[in-house]
């Protein structure tokens, strides 16, 4: 559902104060509350257009957020909590948005409060038409409303959230548009930590195999979204063989788009309480390019930190990453000097999830190459814990790559190895199992299109 809030000057001052306390760069979650007439807020949570007054008391949509009812203050008043408040770079007059609506929707607009479903959808469509850059922001906030809730102490729930995030990351590294990977059905039963968590790929709805004679194929050889390939061929059998003789614990999918094939797999042999972490193992077969990403969790949704000295698994994991980097260095060539980082090993720090979204959005996180991570451990700016303990958090880390920067650099071949054979990939899968880690693997093969072609497809929505 969608709602409109017309903030008073006092409420706007309060929000601006909160925004200074919690800068967006730190990604700390915060909320604020207001009281409004109960009749206009009958139920549910809502993606909310937050309108604040200008100098002439005209309302401008300056922020987006999520509003939910907290409690009834009186028979006529309802207390509301607004979270996910996000400042819009280019505010737009509320009247301009409303004037974009068709008469059949405009006549049903509630000046302030919850909108009818059709009117709400029309409001968001009008806002996106005026400010296209808000599409991803609206999608993320909407996912918070409709997602699958998990608790921070649920190891099974957090494992599922990590699998989902890593699976989406693999698709982005390949430069493919695969919205099917975000269309999943929450588990039908409660998750238990003493059992293996469900494989995220097993929760996806199966897409129907496309017919070669379908109108889509006849109209354009370049697909808007990737097509799922259900056939098990020799290449697929070889890839499944990388996981060892038993593949009952492996869930996999295969997609084709623009001359490329992406094989994605989720694999795990342990109960949730015994899982020590998750690894992305991504291999571009055409470039012989390997990327290995280890997930680490911050200790809280809001203002969380990662304490490396308290991670009992970190020492042996870093030994592994150093060995992988040394091995890959033997295959480095002089023509690889253009790469920003030629090593395969990376670490992603991200907060535990409270909601697993129903949308193609990743968990915000900080990416570090293994070398950068180890240097930061010696940086005095990170010695801010109790007793000068080293800790990583948005509040003190000086620099990192975010999801977009990292996946784009992988896609364009600016980071990672070259010349590495599949033997190293197979060994890393085995090593991840030995360390009790989940494996999220992606292998892409086929045409290696120029970056200009990739950029054109992205602009055209492909």
C-alpha positions as a LaTeX table, in Angstrom:
\begin{tabular}{lrrr}
\hline
Residue & $x$ (\AA) & $y$ (\AA) & $z$ (\AA) \\
\hline
Unk1 & 0.00 & 0.00 & 0.00 \\
Unk2 & 0.97 & 3.66 & $-0.47$ \\
Unk3 & 0.42 & 6.68 & 1.77 \\
Unk4 & 1.04 & 10.43 & 1.89 \\
Unk5 & 2.29 & 12.31 & 4.95 \\
Unk6 & 2.25 & 16.11 & 5.03 \\
Unk7 & 4.88 & 16.92 & 7.61 \\
Unk8 & 4.57 & 20.03 & 9.78 \\
Unk9 & 7.48 & 22.44 & 10.22 \\
Unk10 & 8.15 & 21.05 & 13.69 \\
Unk11 & 8.12 & 17.47 & 12.40 \\
Unk12 & 10.39 & 18.44 & 9.52 \\
Unk13 & 12.88 & 20.02 & 11.94 \\
Unk14 & 12.84 & 16.80 & 13.97 \\
Unk15 & 13.51 & 14.66 & 10.88 \\
Unk16 & 16.37 & 16.92 & 9.79 \\
Unk17 & 17.86 & 16.61 & 13.28 \\
Unk18 & 17.65 & 12.81 & 13.03 \\
Unk19 & 19.28 & 12.86 & 9.60 \\
Unk20 & 22.24 & 14.75 & 11.05 \\
Unk21 & 22.51 & 12.23 & 13.88 \\
Unk22 & 22.37 & 9.29 & 11.48 \\
Unk23 & 24.11 & 10.27 & 8.21 \\
Unk24 & 23.06 & 8.18 & 5.22 \\
Unk25 & 26.68 & 7.13 & 4.61 \\
Unk26 & 26.65 & 5.21 & 7.91 \\
Unk27 & 23.52 & 3.28 & 6.90 \\
Unk28 & 22.22 & 3.20 & 10.47 \\
Unk29 & 18.52 & 2.50 & 10.80 \\
Unk30 & 16.35 & 5.01 & 12.63 \\
Unk31 & 12.69 & 6.01 & 12.83 \\
Unk32 & 10.40 & 8.80 & 13.97 \\
Unk33 & 6.78 & 8.93 & 15.11 \\
Unk34 & 3.76 & 11.14 & 14.52 \\
Unk35 & 0.08 & 11.12 & 15.47 \\
Unk36 & $-2.67$ & 11.45 & 12.87 \\
Unk37 & $-6.47$ & 10.99 & 12.61 \\
Unk38 & $-7.17$ & 7.27 & 12.85 \\
Unk39 & $-9.80$ & 7.19 & 10.10 \\
Unk40 & $-7.17$ & 7.78 & 7.40 \\
Unk41 & $-4.84$ & 5.00 & 8.62 \\
Unk42 & $-7.03$ & 1.87 & 8.83 \\
Unk43 & $-4.40$ & $-0.87$ & 8.47 \\
Unk44 & $-1.05$ & $-2.16$ & 7.25 \\
Unk45 & 2.34 & $-0.72$ & 6.35 \\
Unk46 & 2.87 & 1.66 & 3.48 \\
Unk47 & 5.47 & 3.07 & 1.12 \\
Unk48 & 5.11 & 6.74 & 2.00 \\
Unk49 & 5.58 & 10.01 & 0.14 \\
Unk50 & 6.75 & 12.48 & 2.78 \\
Unk51 & 5.85 & 16.05 & 1.85 \\
Unk52 & 7.45 & 18.95 & 3.74 \\
Unk53 & 6.52 & 22.65 & 3.47 \\
Unk54 & 8.70 & 25.18 & 1.67 \\
Unk55 & 9.04 & 28.87 & 2.55 \\
Unk56 & 5.61 & 29.52 & 1.04 \\
Unk57 & 4.04 & 26.59 & 2.91 \\
Unk58 & 3.70 & 24.59 & $-0.33$ \\
Unk59 & 4.22 & 20.82 & 0.14 \\
Unk60 & 7.16 & 19.21 & $-1.65$ \\
Unk61 & 7.91 & 15.49 & $-1.76$ \\
Unk62 & 11.38 & 15.58 & $-0.20$ \\
Unk63 & 11.62 & 12.07 & 1.23 \\
Unk64 & 10.34 & 8.53 & 0.94 \\
Unk65 & 9.82 & 6.13 & 3.80 \\
Unk66 & 7.82 & 3.27 & 5.26 \\
Unk67 & 4.94 & 3.99 & 7.65 \\
Unk68 & 3.28 & 1.52 & 9.99 \\
Unk69 & 0.72 & 1.87 & 12.75 \\
Unk70 & 2.22 & 1.57 & 16.23 \\
Unk71 & $-0.73$ & 1.92 & 18.60 \\
Unk72 & $-4.05$ & 3.68 & 18.96 \\
Unk73 & $-3.58$ & 6.87 & 20.98 \\
Unk74 & $-7.31$ & 7.50 & 21.44 \\
Unk75 & $-10.58$ & 6.70 & 19.74 \\
Unk76 & $-9.75$ & 9.23 & 17.03 \\
Unk77 & $-5.95$ & 9.31 & 16.96 \\
Unk78 & $-3.38$ & 6.81 & 15.66 \\
Unk79 & 0.35 & 6.79 & 16.39 \\
Unk80 & 2.50 & 6.07 & 13.32 \\
Unk81 & 6.15 & 5.07 & 13.01 \\
Unk82 & 8.09 & 6.13 & 9.91 \\
Unk83 & 11.28 & 4.21 & 9.09 \\
Unk84 & 13.52 & 3.82 & 6.03 \\
Unk85 & 13.32 & 7.61 & 5.65 \\
Unk86 & 15.39 & 8.49 & 2.60 \\
Unk87 & 16.12 & 11.98 & 1.32 \\
Unk88 & 15.33 & 12.66 & $-2.36$ \\
Unk89 & 18.10 & 14.41 & $-4.28$ \\
Unk90 & 15.63 & 16.26 & $-6.50$ \\
Unk91 & 12.44 & 17.07 & $-4.55$ \\
Unk92 & 9.23 & 17.53 & $-6.50$ \\
Unk93 & 6.11 & 19.55 & $-5.61$ \\
Unk94 & 3.36 & 17.27 & $-4.34$ \\
Unk95 & 0.84 & 19.09 & $-6.54$ \\
Unk96 & 2.98 & 18.27 & $-9.60$ \\
Unk97 & 2.79 & 14.58 & $-8.75$ \\
Unk98 & $-0.97$ & 14.75 & $-8.19$ \\
Unk99 & $-1.51$ & 16.62 & $-11.46$ \\
Unk100 & 0.09 & 13.70 & $-13.31$ \\
Unk101 & $-2.70$ & 11.39 & $-12.18$ \\
Unk102 & $-5.64$ & 10.50 & $-14.37$ \\
Unk103 & $-8.97$ & 11.91 & $-13.20$ \\
Unk104 & $-10.17$ & 8.47 & $-12.11$ \\
Unk105 & $-7.28$ & 8.29 & $-9.64$ \\
Unk106 & $-7.05$ & 11.95 & $-8.65$ \\
Unk107 & $-10.63$ & 12.04 & $-7.40$ \\
Unk108 & $-9.80$ & 9.26 & $-4.91$ \\
Unk109 & $-6.61$ & 10.79 & $-3.49$ \\
Unk110 & $-6.62$ & 11.14 & 0.29 \\
Unk111 & $-4.87$ & 14.42 & 1.13 \\
Unk112 & $-2.97$ & 12.74 & 3.96 \\
Unk113 & $-3.17$ & 9.09 & 4.81 \\
Unk114 & $-3.43$ & 5.62 & 3.30 \\
Unk115 & $-4.43$ & 5.52 & $-0.38$ \\
Unk116 & $-6.55$ & 2.95 & $-2.15$ \\
Unk117 & $-4.49$ & 0.31 & $-3.93$ \\
Unk118 & $-5.00$ & 1.58 & $-7.50$ \\
Unk119 & $-4.50$ & 5.20 & $-6.47$ \\
Unk120 & $-1.30$ & 4.32 & $-4.60$ \\
Unk121 & 0.15 & 2.50 & $-7.59$ \\
Unk122 & $-0.70$ & 5.46 & $-9.80$ \\
Unk123 & 1.01 & 7.84 & $-7.34$ \\
Unk124 & 4.24 & 5.83 & $-7.41$ \\
Unk125 & 4.10 & 5.56 & $-11.21$ \\
Unk126 & 3.69 & 9.34 & $-11.48$ \\
Unk127 & 6.59 & 9.97 & $-9.11$ \\
Unk128 & 8.86 & 7.59 & $-11.04$ \\
Unk129 & 7.85 & 9.27 & $-14.30$ \\
Unk130 & 8.95 & 12.61 & $-12.85$ \\
Unk131 & 12.02 & 11.21 & $-11.04$ \\
Unk132 & 13.12 & 7.91 & $-12.67$ \\
Unk133 & 16.08 & 7.59 & $-10.30$ \\
Unk134 & 13.67 & 6.87 & $-7.43$ \\
Unk135 & 12.63 & 3.51 & $-8.89$ \\
Unk136 & 15.20 & 1.44 & $-6.98$ \\
Unk137 & 14.54 & 3.35 & $-3.74$ \\
Unk138 & 10.80 & 2.67 & $-4.00$ \\
Unk139 & 11.47 & $-0.97$ & $-4.82$ \\
Unk140 & 13.67 & $-1.41$ & $-1.75$ \\
Unk141 & 11.22 & 0.26 & 0.63 \\
Unk142 & 8.40 & $-1.79$ & $-0.87$ \\
Unk143 & 10.38 & $-4.96$ & $-0.25$ \\
Unk144 & 10.67 & $-3.99$ & 3.40 \\
Unk145 & 6.88 & $-3.87$ & 3.54 \\
Unk146 & 6.30 & $-7.19$ & 1.79 \\
Unk147 & 9.38 & $-9.24$ & 2.68 \\
Unk148 & 9.91 & $-12.36$ & 4.84 \\
Unk149 & 10.84 & $-11.44$ & 8.40 \\
Unk150 & 13.70 & $-13.18$ & 10.20 \\
Unk151 & 15.31 & $-12.53$ & 13.57 \\
Unk152 & 18.97 & $-11.67$ & 14.04 \\
Unk153 & 19.48 & $-14.75$ & 16.25 \\
Unk154 & 17.94 & $-17.19$ & 13.75 \\
Unk155 & 20.95 & $-18.86$ & 12.15 \\
Unk156 & 18.73 & $-20.59$ & 9.60 \\
Unk157 & 16.98 & $-17.34$ & 8.67 \\
Unk158 & 20.23 & $-15.44$ & 8.33 \\
Unk159 & 21.73 & $-18.27$ & 6.26 \\
Unk160 & 18.78 & $-18.05$ & 3.87 \\
Unk161 & 19.17 & $-14.26$ & 3.65 \\
Unk162 & 22.87 & $-14.63$ & 2.85 \\
Unk163 & 22.20 & $-17.22$ & 0.13 \\
Unk164 & 19.69 & $-14.89$ & $-1.48$ \\
Unk165 & 22.06 & $-11.91$ & $-1.39$ \\
Unk166 & 24.96 & $-13.92$ & $-2.80$ \\
Unk167 & 22.78 & $-15.40$ & $-5.56$ \\
Unk168 & 21.72 & $-11.92$ & $-6.69$ \\
Unk169 & 25.36 & $-10.81$ & $-6.53$ \\
Unk170 & 26.39 & $-13.61$ & $-8.90$ \\
Unk171 & 23.83 & $-12.47$ & $-11.48$ \\
Unk172 & 25.07 & $-8.88$ & $-11.24$ \\
Unk173 & 28.69 & $-9.97$ & $-11.59$ \\
Unk174 & 27.69 & $-11.69$ & $-14.82$ \\
Unk175 & 25.94 & $-8.52$ & $-16.00$ \\
Unk176 & 22.66 & $-10.38$ & $-16.49$ \\
Unk177 & 19.11 & $-9.18$ & $-15.83$ \\
Unk178 & 17.44 & $-12.10$ & $-14.05$ \\
Unk179 & 14.36 & $-10.86$ & $-12.14$ \\
Unk180 & 13.36 & $-14.51$ & $-11.68$ \\
Unk181 & 16.04 & $-14.75$ & $-8.97$ \\
Unk182 & 14.04 & $-12.33$ & $-6.81$ \\
Unk183 & 10.71 & $-14.15$ & $-7.26$ \\
Unk184 & 10.69 & $-16.63$ & $-4.41$ \\
Unk185 & 8.23 & $-18.24$ & $-2.03$ \\
Unk186 & 9.00 & $-17.99$ & 1.70 \\
Unk187 & 9.47 & $-21.33$ & 3.48 \\
Unk188 & 6.18 & $-23.05$ & 4.23 \\
Unk189 & 7.48 & $-24.32$ & 7.59 \\
Unk190 & 9.32 & $-22.71$ & 10.46 \\
Unk191 & 13.11 & $-22.69$ & 10.12 \\
Unk192 & 15.15 & $-24.58$ & 12.73 \\
Unk193 & 18.81 & $-24.05$ & 13.51 \\
Unk194 & 19.48 & $-27.76$ & 14.08 \\
Unk195 & 18.58 & $-28.52$ & 10.45 \\
Unk196 & 20.14 & $-27.41$ & 7.17 \\
Unk197 & 18.52 & $-24.19$ & 5.96 \\
Unk198 & 16.59 & $-24.42$ & 2.68 \\
Unk199 & 18.55 & $-23.62$ & $-0.45$ \\
Unk200 & 17.39 & $-20.26$ & $-1.73$ \\
Unk201 & 17.27 & $-21.53$ & $-5.33$ \\
Unk202 & 14.84 & $-24.25$ & $-4.24$ \\
Unk203 & 12.41 & $-21.54$ & $-3.15$ \\
Unk204 & 12.27 & $-19.85$ & $-6.55$ \\
Unk205 & 9.22 & $-20.40$ & $-8.70$ \\
Unk206 & 10.07 & $-22.36$ & $-11.80$ \\
Unk207 & 9.77 & $-20.41$ & $-15.05$ \\
Unk208 & 8.32 & $-22.15$ & $-18.07$ \\
Unk209 & 10.89 & $-23.13$ & $-20.69$ \\
Unk210 & 10.76 & $-20.79$ & $-23.66$ \\
Unk211 & 9.87 & $-22.14$ & $-27.08$ \\
Unk212 & 12.31 & $-21.29$ & $-29.88$ \\
Unk213 & 9.33 & $-20.35$ & $-32.02$ \\
Unk214 & 7.86 & $-17.94$ & $-29.48$ \\
Unk215 & 7.21 & $-14.34$ & $-30.56$ \\
Unk216 & 9.91 & $-13.12$ & $-28.18$ \\
Unk217 & 12.56 & $-15.08$ & $-30.02$ \\
Unk218 & 11.33 & $-14.02$ & $-33.43$ \\
Unk219 & 11.24 & $-10.33$ & $-32.55$ \\
Unk220 & 14.70 & $-9.88$ & $-31.06$ \\
Unk221 & 17.79 & $-12.03$ & $-30.52$ \\
Unk222 & 18.65 & $-9.96$ & $-27.43$ \\
Unk223 & 16.38 & $-10.89$ & $-24.53$ \\
Unk224 & 15.14 & $-8.25$ & $-22.10$ \\
Unk225 & 15.61 & $-10.75$ & $-19.27$ \\
Unk226 & 17.51 & $-14.01$ & $-19.09$ \\
Unk227 & 15.71 & $-17.21$ & $-20.10$ \\
Unk228 & 15.93 & $-20.23$ & $-17.84$ \\
Unk229 & 17.46 & $-23.32$ & $-19.40$ \\
Unk230 & 16.04 & $-26.52$ & $-17.88$ \\
Unk231 & 18.13 & $-28.95$ & $-19.93$ \\
Unk232 & 20.87 & $-30.99$ & $-18.26$ \\
Unk233 & 23.67 & $-31.26$ & $-20.80$ \\
Unk234 & 27.29 & $-32.40$ & $-20.55$ \\
Unk235 & 28.48 & $-28.97$ & $-19.37$ \\
Unk236 & 25.85 & $-28.96$ & $-16.62$ \\
Unk237 & 26.87 & $-32.45$ & $-15.52$ \\
Unk238 & 30.51 & $-31.35$ & $-15.37$ \\
Unk239 & 29.64 & $-28.33$ & $-13.22$ \\
Unk240 & 27.55 & $-30.43$ & $-10.85$ \\
Unk241 & 30.51 & $-32.82$ & $-10.64$ \\
Unk242 & 32.56 & $-30.06$ & $-9.02$ \\
Unk243 & 30.48 & $-30.54$ & $-5.86$ \\
Unk244 & 31.54 & $-34.16$ & $-5.45$ \\
Unk245 & 29.70 & $-37.42$ & $-5.92$ \\
Unk246 & 26.59 & $-36.50$ & $-3.92$ \\
Unk247 & 24.54 & $-33.61$ & $-5.31$ \\
Unk248 & 21.38 & $-34.00$ & $-3.22$ \\
Unk249 & 22.51 & $-30.98$ & $-1.17$ \\
Unk250 & 22.99 & $-28.83$ & $-4.30$ \\
Unk251 & 20.28 & $-26.60$ & $-5.79$ \\
Unk252 & 21.05 & $-25.12$ & $-9.19$ \\
Unk253 & 19.59 & $-23.04$ & $-12.01$ \\
Unk254 & 20.89 & $-22.12$ & $-15.45$ \\
Unk255 & 20.10 & $-18.98$ & $-17.47$ \\
Unk256 & 20.88 & $-17.76$ & $-20.98$ \\
Unk257 & 21.03 & $-14.16$ & $-22.19$ \\
Unk258 & 22.80 & $-12.31$ & $-25.01$ \\
Unk259 & 25.04 & $-15.22$ & $-25.95$ \\
Unk260 & 26.04 & $-16.08$ & $-22.39$ \\
Unk261 & 25.11 & $-18.92$ & $-20.05$ \\
Unk262 & 25.13 & $-18.53$ & $-16.27$ \\
Unk263 & 25.11 & $-21.57$ & $-14.01$ \\
Unk264 & 24.15 & $-20.72$ & $-10.40$ \\
Unk265 & 24.25 & $-23.15$ & $-7.49$ \\
Unk266 & 23.59 & $-23.12$ & $-3.74$ \\
Unk267 & 25.31 & $-25.89$ & $-1.78$ \\
Unk268 & 25.52 & $-26.70$ & 1.91 \\
Unk269 & 26.14 & $-29.86$ & 3.93 \\
Unk270 & 25.70 & $-28.52$ & 7.48 \\
Unk271 & 22.91 & $-27.65$ & 9.86 \\
Unk272 & 22.36 & $-23.92$ & 10.31 \\
Unk273 & 23.97 & $-23.85$ & 13.77 \\
Unk274 & 27.16 & $-25.47$ & 12.40 \\
Unk275 & 27.56 & $-23.22$ & 9.34 \\
Unk276 & 30.66 & $-21.04$ & 9.77 \\
Unk277 & 29.82 & $-18.61$ & 6.96 \\
Unk278 & 29.19 & $-18.30$ & 3.24 \\
Unk279 & 31.43 & $-18.06$ & 0.18 \\
Unk280 & 30.68 & $-16.73$ & $-3.28$ \\
Unk281 & 32.81 & $-18.59$ & $-5.81$ \\
Unk282 & 32.39 & $-16.84$ & $-9.16$ \\
Unk283 & 34.20 & $-17.92$ & $-12.31$ \\
Unk284 & 34.09 & $-16.36$ & $-15.77$ \\
Unk285 & 35.13 & $-19.26$ & $-17.98$ \\
Unk286 & 35.70 & $-17.06$ & $-21.03$ \\
Unk287 & 38.18 & $-14.81$ & $-19.21$ \\
Unk288 & 39.40 & $-17.49$ & $-16.76$ \\
Unk289 & 38.54 & $-14.93$ & $-14.10$ \\
Unk290 & 38.00 & $-16.07$ & $-10.49$ \\
Unk291 & 36.44 & $-14.10$ & $-7.62$ \\
Unk292 & 36.08 & $-15.49$ & $-4.09$ \\
Unk293 & 33.96 & $-13.49$ & $-1.60$ \\
Unk294 & 33.65 & $-14.42$ & 2.07 \\
Unk295 & 30.67 & $-13.06$ & 4.02 \\
Unk296 & 31.09 & $-11.64$ & 7.51 \\
Unk297 & 28.29 & $-10.19$ & 9.64 \\
Unk298 & 28.14 & $-6.96$ & 11.60 \\
Unk299 & 26.74 & $-7.49$ & 15.09 \\
Unk300 & 23.60 & $-5.35$ & 14.72 \\
Unk301 & 21.16 & $-3.95$ & 12.17 \\
Unk302 & 21.79 & $-0.43$ & 13.40 \\
Unk303 & 25.29 & 0.91 & 14.03 \\
Unk304 & 26.74 & $-2.60$ & 14.03 \\
Unk305 & 30.40 & $-3.59$ & 14.00 \\
Unk306 & 32.49 & $-6.60$ & 13.07 \\
Unk307 & 35.23 & $-7.50$ & 15.57 \\
Unk308 & 37.88 & $-9.54$ & 13.72 \\
Unk309 & 39.79 & $-10.48$ & 16.89 \\
Unk310 & 36.64 & $-12.17$ & 18.23 \\
Unk311 & 36.11 & $-14.25$ & 15.08 \\
Unk312 & 37.57 & $-17.66$ & 15.89 \\
Unk313 & 37.40 & $-18.75$ & 12.25 \\
Unk314 & 39.11 & $-15.70$ & 10.76 \\
Unk315 & 42.74 & $-16.79$ & 11.16 \\
Unk316 & 42.39 & $-20.02$ & 9.18 \\
Unk317 & 40.14 & $-18.29$ & 6.64 \\
Unk318 & 42.77 & $-15.60$ & 6.00 \\
Unk319 & 45.41 & $-18.32$ & 5.62 \\
Unk320 & 43.22 & $-19.81$ & 2.92 \\
Unk321 & 42.68 & $-16.46$ & 1.16 \\
Unk322 & 46.40 & $-15.65$ & 1.19 \\
Unk323 & 47.16 & $-19.05$ & $-0.33$ \\
Unk324 & 44.57 & $-18.51$ & $-3.08$ \\
Unk325 & 46.02 & $-15.08$ & $-3.88$ \\
Unk326 & 49.58 & $-16.47$ & $-4.01$ \\
Unk327 & 48.52 & $-19.31$ & $-6.29$ \\
Unk328 & 46.65 & $-16.98$ & $-8.64$ \\
Unk329 & 49.67 & $-14.66$ & $-8.81$ \\
Unk330 & 51.62 & $-17.37$ & $-10.68$ \\
Unk331 & 49.26 & $-16.96$ & $-13.65$ \\
Unk332 & 49.45 & $-13.16$ & $-13.73$ \\
Unk333 & 50.63 & $-11.63$ & $-16.99$ \\
Unk334 & 52.08 & $-8.23$ & $-17.80$ \\
Unk335 & 48.96 & $-7.33$ & $-19.78$ \\
Unk336 & 46.91 & $-7.72$ & $-16.57$ \\
Unk337 & 48.46 & $-4.60$ & $-15.04$ \\
Unk338 & 45.36 & $-2.56$ & $-15.90$ \\
Unk339 & 43.38 & $-4.40$ & $-13.24$ \\
Unk340 & 42.56 & $-2.43$ & $-10.13$ \\
Unk341 & 43.04 & $-5.58$ & $-8.05$ \\
Unk342 & 44.36 & $-8.78$ & $-9.67$ \\
Unk343 & 43.79 & $-10.93$ & $-6.57$ \\
Unk344 & 40.66 & $-13.12$ & $-6.33$ \\
Unk345 & 40.00 & $-12.88$ & $-2.57$ \\
Unk346 & 37.45 & $-10.45$ & $-1.12$ \\
Unk347 & 35.46 & $-10.01$ & 2.10 \\
Unk348 & 31.95 & $-8.57$ & 2.41 \\
Unk349 & 30.76 & $-7.14$ & 5.72 \\
Unk350 & 27.00 & $-6.68$ & 6.01 \\
Unk351 & 24.39 & $-6.36$ & 8.76 \\
Unk352 & 22.07 & $-9.21$ & 9.76 \\
Unk353 & 18.75 & $-9.00$ & 7.95 \\
Unk354 & 15.41 & $-8.36$ & 9.62 \\
Unk355 & 13.49 & $-8.80$ & 6.36 \\
Unk356 & 14.32 & $-10.90$ & 3.31 \\
Unk357 & 12.88 & $-8.74$ & 0.51 \\
Unk358 & 10.61 & $-9.83$ & $-2.30$ \\
Unk359 & 12.57 & $-7.70$ & $-4.76$ \\
Unk360 & 15.80 & $-7.60$ & $-6.73$ \\
Unk361 & 17.70 & $-5.67$ & $-4.06$ \\
Unk362 & 20.86 & $-6.70$ & $-2.26$ \\
Unk363 & 21.84 & $-6.31$ & 1.39 \\
Unk364 & 23.94 & $-3.14$ & 1.80 \\
Unk365 & 27.52 & $-4.04$ & 2.57 \\
Unk366 & 31.20 & $-3.13$ & 2.52 \\
Unk367 & 33.59 & $-5.02$ & 0.23 \\
Unk368 & 37.33 & $-5.22$ & 0.86 \\
Unk369 & 40.07 & $-7.02$ & $-0.99$ \\
Unk370 & 41.93 & $-9.37$ & 1.33 \\
Unk371 & 44.97 & $-7.05$ & 1.33 \\
Unk372 & 42.85 & $-3.96$ & 2.05 \\
Unk373 & 41.09 & $-5.78$ & 4.90 \\
Unk374 & 44.38 & $-6.74$ & 6.52 \\
Unk375 & 45.76 & $-3.22$ & 6.19 \\
Unk376 & 42.65 & $-1.78$ & 7.82 \\
Unk377 & 43.15 & $-4.06$ & 10.82 \\
Unk378 & 46.34 & $-2.07$ & 11.50 \\
Unk379 & 44.69 & 1.32 & 10.90 \\
Unk380 & 44.39 & 3.34 & 14.17 \\
Unk381 & 41.04 & 4.71 & 12.97 \\
Unk382 & 39.53 & 1.26 & 13.45 \\
Unk383 & 40.89 & 0.81 & 16.99 \\
Unk384 & 37.72 & 2.29 & 18.49 \\
Unk385 & 36.35 & $-0.65$ & 20.44 \\
Unk386 & 36.59 & $-1.22$ & 24.17 \\
Unk387 & 40.25 & $-1.38$ & 25.15 \\
Unk388 & 41.25 & $-0.16$ & 21.66 \\
Unk389 & 39.80 & $-3.29$ & 20.08 \\
Unk390 & 39.74 & $-3.37$ & 16.28 \\
Unk391 & 36.26 & $-3.12$ & 14.82 \\
Unk392 & 34.84 & $-2.52$ & 11.33 \\
Unk393 & 31.70 & $-0.42$ & 10.91 \\
Unk394 & 30.19 & 2.21 & 8.68 \\
Unk395 & 31.07 & 4.82 & 11.30 \\
Unk396 & 34.85 & 4.29 & 11.16 \\
Unk397 & 35.87 & 2.49 & 7.94 \\
Unk398 & 37.50 & 5.14 & 5.70 \\
Unk399 & 36.79 & 3.48 & 2.33 \\
Unk400 & 35.16 & 0.42 & 0.80 \\
Unk401 & 33.31 & $-0.76$ & $-2.30$ \\
Unk402 & 29.52 & $-1.03$ & $-2.19$ \\
Unk403 & 27.36 & $-3.58$ & $-4.04$ \\
Unk404 & 27.12 & $-1.59$ & $-7.26$ \\
Unk405 & 30.80 & $-0.69$ & $-7.45$ \\
Unk406 & 31.99 & $-4.20$ & $-6.68$ \\
Unk407 & 29.69 & $-6.13$ & $-9.01$ \\
Unk408 & 30.34 & $-3.70$ & $-11.88$ \\
Unk409 & 34.10 & $-4.05$ & $-11.46$ \\
Unk410 & 33.76 & $-7.83$ & $-11.59$ \\
Unk411 & 31.44 & $-7.65$ & $-14.60$ \\
Unk412 & 33.89 & $-5.46$ & $-16.55$ \\
Unk413 & 36.92 & $-7.57$ & $-15.61$ \\
Unk414 & 38.65 & $-4.80$ & $-13.66$ \\
Unk415 & 39.23 & $-7.00$ & $-10.59$ \\
Unk416 & 39.98 & $-10.68$ & $-10.14$ \\
Unk417 & 42.33 & $-13.17$ & $-11.74$ \\
Unk418 & 43.07 & $-14.15$ & $-15.31$ \\
Unk419 & 44.45 & $-17.41$ & $-16.64$ \\
Unk420 & 43.19 & $-19.51$ & $-13.74$ \\
Unk421 & 41.90 & $-22.98$ & $-14.60$ \\
Unk422 & 38.81 & $-24.69$ & $-13.24$ \\
Unk423 & 41.03 & $-26.85$ & $-11.00$ \\
Unk424 & 41.36 & $-23.94$ & $-8.57$ \\
Unk425 & 37.57 & $-23.45$ & $-8.59$ \\
Unk426 & 36.97 & $-27.09$ & $-7.70$ \\
Unk427 & 39.56 & $-26.95$ & $-4.93$ \\
Unk428 & 37.92 & $-23.88$ & $-3.41$ \\
Unk429 & 34.52 & $-25.58$ & $-3.36$ \\
Unk430 & 36.08 & $-28.50$ & $-1.49$ \\
Unk431 & 37.88 & $-26.14$ & 0.88 \\
Unk432 & 34.65 & $-24.25$ & 1.64 \\
Unk433 & 32.99 & $-27.54$ & 2.57 \\
Unk434 & 35.91 & $-28.45$ & 4.82 \\
Unk435 & 35.55 & $-25.14$ & 6.65 \\
Unk436 & 31.80 & $-25.70$ & 7.12 \\
Unk437 & 30.79 & $-22.85$ & 4.83 \\
Unk438 & 27.87 & $-22.54$ & 2.43 \\
Unk439 & 28.83 & $-22.24$ & $-1.24$ \\
Unk440 & 27.07 & $-19.94$ & $-3.68$ \\
Unk441 & 28.68 & $-20.60$ & $-7.04$ \\
Unk442 & 28.31 & $-18.85$ & $-10.35$ \\
Unk443 & 29.97 & $-19.86$ & $-13.62$ \\
Unk444 & 29.43 & $-17.74$ & $-16.73$ \\
Unk445 & 30.51 & $-18.77$ & $-20.22$ \\
Unk446 & 29.95 & $-17.64$ & $-23.79$ \\
Unk447 & 30.34 & $-14.32$ & $-25.55$ \\
Unk448 & 32.34 & $-11.58$ & $-23.85$ \\
Unk449 & 30.60 & $-8.45$ & $-25.16$ \\
Unk450 & 32.37 & $-5.06$ & $-25.18$ \\
Unk451 & 31.52 & $-2.79$ & $-22.28$ \\
Unk452 & 29.78 & $-0.31$ & $-24.60$ \\
Unk453 & 27.33 & $-3.05$ & $-25.63$ \\
Unk454 & 26.72 & $-3.95$ & $-21.98$ \\
Unk455 & 26.07 & $-0.32$ & $-21.11$ \\
Unk456 & 23.61 & 0.01 & $-23.99$ \\
Unk457 & 21.69 & $-3.06$ & $-22.84$ \\
Unk458 & 21.58 & $-1.73$ & $-19.28$ \\
Unk459 & 20.18 & 1.63 & $-20.43$ \\
Unk460 & 17.56 & $-0.21$ & $-22.48$ \\
Unk461 & 16.53 & $-2.30$ & $-19.50$ \\
Unk462 & 18.24 & $-5.50$ & $-20.63$ \\
\hline
\end{tabular}
